[in-house]
């Protein structure tokens, strides 16, 4: 029963959305956006971390060599949260893989 509903849903989506060509273009756009966001994240890391502890005051001698404190600290905090989440997800994934191996070996 479920398989038939799934086939009907797939058939109606293919006929309504233009079929395989729309699926391929959607996947292409997803990949393109993912690559763009990954590159943007790497560039943001470089921009924020390359000037660790910048001048927060604008000086007369170098008027272009300073950063707004709130903006810089927010960017550094956001990077810290992103890395923290990535580490957390990696640790949980490893622990779940270990638990799965232990449970399957006991069964």
DRENPAVEX-187073 format. One record per atom (N, C-alpha, C): residue in three letters; atom name; x, y, z. Coordinates in steps of 0.2 Angstrom, whole numbers, plus 2048, in hexadecimal, padded with zeros to 3 digits. Layout:
<rs>
ALA;CA;X;Y;Z
...
</rs>
This chain:
<rs>
UNK;N;804;7FA;800
UNK;CA;800;800;800
UNK;C;804;806;800
UNK;N;809;806;804
UNK;CA;80E;80C;805
UNK;C;812;80D;7FE
UNK;N;814;808;7FB
UNK;CA;818;808;7F5
UNK;C;814;80B;7EF
UNK;N;80D;809;7EF
UNK;CA;809;80C;7EA
UNK;C;808;813;7EB
UNK;N;807;815;7F1
UNK;CA;806;81D;7F2
UNK;C;80C;820;7F1
UNK;N;812;81E;7F2
UNK;CA;818;821;7F1
UNK;C;819;821;7E9
UNK;N;817;81C;7E5
UNK;CA;818;81C;7DE
UNK;C;813;822;7DB
UNK;N;80D;822;7DE
UNK;CA;808;827;7DC
UNK;C;80A;82E;7DD
UNK;N;80D;82F;7E3
UNK;CA;810;835;7E5
UNK;C;816;837;7E0
UNK;N;81A;833;7DF
UNK;CA;820;834;7DA
UNK;C;81D;836;7D3
UNK;N;819;832;7D1
UNK;CA;816;833;7CA
UNK;C;813;83A;7CA
UNK;N;80F;83C;7CF
UNK;CA;80B;842;7CF
UNK;C;811;848;7CF
UNK;N;816;847;7D3
UNK;CA;81B;84C;7D4
UNK;C;81F;84D;7CD
UNK;N;820;847;7CA
UNK;CA;824;847;7C3
UNK;C;820;84B;7BE
UNK;N;819;84A;7BE
UNK;CA;815;84D;7B9
UNK;C;814;854;7BA
UNK;N;813;856;7C1
UNK;CA;812;85D;7C2
UNK;C;818;861;7C2
UNK;N;81E;85E;7C4
UNK;CA;824;863;7C4
UNK;C;828;862;7BE
UNK;N;827;85F;7B9
UNK;CA;82B;85E;7B3
UNK;C;82F;858;7B3
UNK;N;82F;854;7B8
UNK;CA;832;84E;7B7
UNK;C;83A;84E;7BA
UNK;N;83E;84A;7B6
UNK;CA;845;849;7B9
UNK;C;849;84F;7B8
UNK;N;847;853;7B3
UNK;CA;84B;859;7B2
UNK;C;84B;85E;7B8
UNK;N;845;85F;7BB
UNK;CA;844;863;7C0
UNK;C;848;861;7C6
UNK;N;848;85A;7C7
UNK;CA;84B;857;7CC
UNK;C;853;858;7CC
UNK;N;856;857;7C6
UNK;CA;85D;858;7C5
UNK;C;85F;860;7C6
UNK;N;85A;864;7C3
UNK;CA;85C;86B;7C4
UNK;C;85C;86D;7CC
UNK;N;857;86A;7CF
UNK;CA;856;86B;7D7
UNK;C;85C;869;7DA
UNK;N;85F;863;7D8
UNK;CA;865;860;7DC
UNK;C;86B;864;7DA
UNK;N;86B;867;7D4
UNK;CA;871;86B;7D2
UNK;C;871;871;7D6
UNK;N;86B;874;7D7
UNK;CA;86B;87A;7DB
UNK;C;86D;879;7E2
UNK;N;86A;873;7E5
UNK;CA;86C;872;7EC
UNK;C;874;871;7EC
UNK;N;877;86D;7E8
UNK;CA;87E;86C;7E8
UNK;C;882;873;7E7
UNK;N;87F;877;7E3
UNK;CA;882;87E;7E2
UNK;C;882;882;7E8
UNK;N;87C;882;7EB
UNK;CA;87B;886;7F1
UNK;C;880;883;7F7
UNK;N;880;87D;7F7
UNK;CA;884;87A;7FD
UNK;C;88B;87B;7FC
UNK;N;88E;87B;7F6
UNK;CA;895;87D;7F4
UNK;C;896;884;7F6
UNK;N;891;889;7F4
UNK;CA;892;890;7F5
UNK;C;892;891;7FD
UNK;N;88E;88E;801
UNK;CA;88E;88F;808
UNK;C;894;88C;80B
UNK;N;897;887;809
UNK;CA;89D;884;80B
UNK;C;8A3;889;80A
UNK;N;8A3;88B;804
UNK;CA;8A9;890;802
UNK;C;8A8;896;806
UNK;N;8A2;899;807
UNK;CA;8A0;89F;80B
UNK;C;8A2;89E;812
UNK;N;8A1;898;815
UNK;CA;8A3;896;81C
UNK;C;8AB;896;81D
UNK;N;8AE;893;818
UNK;CA;8B5;893;818
UNK;C;8B8;89A;818
UNK;N;8B5;89E;813
UNK;CA;8B8;8A5;813
UNK;C;8B6;8A9;819
UNK;N;8B1;8A8;81C
UNK;CA;8AF;8AB;822
UNK;C;8B4;8A9;828
UNK;N;8B6;8A3;828
UNK;CA;8BB;8A1;82D
UNK;C;8C1;8A5;82C
UNK;N;8C3;8A5;826
UNK;CA;8CA;8A9;824
UNK;C;8C9;8B0;826
UNK;N;8C4;8B3;824
UNK;CA;8C3;8BA;825
UNK;C;8C3;8BC;82D
UNK;N;8BF;8B8;831
UNK;CA;8BE;8B9;838
UNK;C;8C5;8B7;83C
UNK;N;8C7;8B1;83A
UNK;CA;8CD;8AF;83E
UNK;C;8D4;8B1;83C
UNK;N;8D4;8B4;836
UNK;CA;8DB;8B7;834
UNK;C;8DC;8BE;838
UNK;N;8D7;8C1;83B
UNK;CA;8D9;8C7;83E
UNK;C;8D7;8C6;846
UNK;N;8D9;8C1;849
UNK;CA;8D7;8BF;850
UNK;C;8D9;8C5;854
UNK;N;8D5;8C7;858
UNK;CA;8D6;8CD;85D
UNK;C;8D7;8D3;859
UNK;N;8D3;8D6;855
UNK;CA;8D4;8DC;851
UNK;C;8D4;8E2;855
UNK;N;8D6;8E8;852
UNK;CA;8D5;8EE;856
UNK;C;8CD;8EF;855
UNK;N;8CA;8F1;85B
UNK;CA;8C3;8F3;85B
UNK;C;8C2;8FA;85B
UNK;N;8C8;8FE;85B
UNK;CA;8C7;906;85A
UNK;C;8CA;908;854
UNK;N;8C7;90D;851
UNK;CA;8C9;90F;84A
UNK;C;8CF;915;84C
UNK;N;8D5;913;849
UNK;CA;8DA;918;84B
UNK;C;8DB;91D;845
UNK;N;8DE;923;846
UNK;CA;8DF;928;841
UNK;C;8E4;925;83C
UNK;N;8E9;922;83F
UNK;CA;8EF;91F;83B
UNK;C;8ED;91A;836
UNK;N;8E8;915;838
UNK;CA;8E6;910;833
UNK;C;8DE;910;834
UNK;N;8DB;914;830
UNK;CA;8D3;914;831
UNK;C;8D0;90E;82E
UNK;N;8D3;90A;82A
UNK;CA;8D0;904;827
UNK;C;8D2;8FD;82B
UNK;N;8D6;8FE;830
UNK;CA;8D8;8F8;834
UNK;C;8D5;8F7;83B
UNK;N;8CE;8F6;83B
UNK;CA;8CB;8F5;841
UNK;C;8C4;8F1;83F
UNK;N;8C1;8EE;845
UNK;CA;8BB;8EB;844
UNK;C;8B6;8ED;849
UNK;N;8B0;8ED;848
UNK;CA;8AB;8EE;84D
UNK;C;8AB;8E8;852
UNK;N;8AB;8EA;858
UNK;CA;8AC;8E4;85D
UNK;C;8A6;8E0;85D
UNK;N;8A0;8E2;85D
UNK;CA;89A;8DE;85D
UNK;C;89A;8D9;857
UNK;N;89B;8DC;852
UNK;CA;89A;8D8;84B
UNK;C;8A0;8D2;84B
UNK;N;8A6;8D4;84D
UNK;CA;8AB;8CF;84D
UNK;C;8AA;8CA;852
UNK;N;8A8;8CC;858
UNK;CA;8A7;8C7;85E
UNK;C;8A1;8C2;85C
UNK;N;89C;8C5;859
UNK;CA;896;8C1;856
UNK;C;898;8BC;851
UNK;N;89D;8BE;84C
UNK;CA;89F;8B9;847
UNK;C;8A3;8B4;84A
UNK;N;8A8;8B6;84F
UNK;CA;8AC;8B1;852
UNK;C;8A8;8AC;857
UNK;N;8A3;8AF;85A
UNK;CA;89E;8AA;85E
UNK;C;89A;8A5;859
UNK;N;898;8A8;853
UNK;CA;894;8A4;84F
UNK;C;899;89E;84C
UNK;N;89F;8A0;84B
UNK;CA;8A4;89A;848
UNK;C;8A5;895;84E
UNK;N;8A5;898;854
UNK;CA;8A6;893;85A
UNK;C;8A0;88E;85B
UNK;N;89A;891;85A
UNK;CA;894;88D;85A
UNK;C;894;888;855
UNK;N;896;88A;84F
UNK;CA;896;885;849
UNK;C;89B;880;84A
UNK;N;8A1;881;84C
UNK;CA;8A6;87C;84E
UNK;C;8A4;878;853
UNK;N;8A1;87B;858
UNK;CA;89E;877;85E
UNK;C;899;872;85C
UNK;N;894;874;858
UNK;CA;88F;870;855
UNK;C;892;86A;851
UNK;N;897;86C;84D
UNK;CA;89A;867;849
UNK;C;89D;861;84D
UNK;N;8A1;864;852
UNK;CA;8A4;85F;856
UNK;C;89F;85B;85A
UNK;N;89A;85E;85D
UNK;CA;895;85A;860
UNK;C;891;855;85C
UNK;N;890;856;855
UNK;CA;88D;852;851
UNK;C;892;84C;84F
UNK;N;898;84E;84E
UNK;CA;89D;848;84D
UNK;C;89E;844;853
UNK;N;89E;846;859
UNK;CA;89E;842;85F
UNK;C;898;83E;860
UNK;N;892;840;85F
UNK;CA;88C;83C;85F
UNK;C;88C;837;85A
UNK;N;88E;839;854
UNK;CA;88E;834;84E
UNK;C;893;82E;850
UNK;N;899;830;852
UNK;CA;89D;82A;854
UNK;C;89B;826;85A
UNK;N;898;829;85F
UNK;CA;895;825;865
UNK;C;88F;821;862
UNK;N;88B;823;85E
UNK;CA;885;81F;85B
UNK;C;888;819;857
UNK;N;88D;81B;853
UNK;CA;890;815;84F
UNK;C;893;810;854
UNK;N;896;812;859
UNK;CA;899;80D;85E
UNK;C;894;809;862
UNK;N;88E;80D;864
UNK;CA;889;809;867
UNK;C;885;804;862
UNK;N;885;806;85C
UNK;CA;882;802;857
UNK;C;886;7FB;856
UNK;N;88C;7FC;856
UNK;CA;891;7F6;855
UNK;C;890;7F2;85C
UNK;N;890;7F5;861
UNK;CA;88F;7F1;868
UNK;C;889;7ED;868
UNK;N;883;7F1;866
UNK;CA;87D;7EE;866
UNK;C;87C;7E8;861
UNK;N;87F;7E9;85B
UNK;CA;87E;7E4;856
UNK;C;882;7DE;858
UNK;N;888;7DF;85B
UNK;CA;88C;7D9;85D
UNK;C;889;7D5;863
UNK;N;885;7D8;867
UNK;CA;882;7D5;86C
UNK;C;87C;7D1;86A
UNK;N;879;7D3;865
UNK;CA;873;7D0;863
UNK;C;874;7C9;85F
</rs>
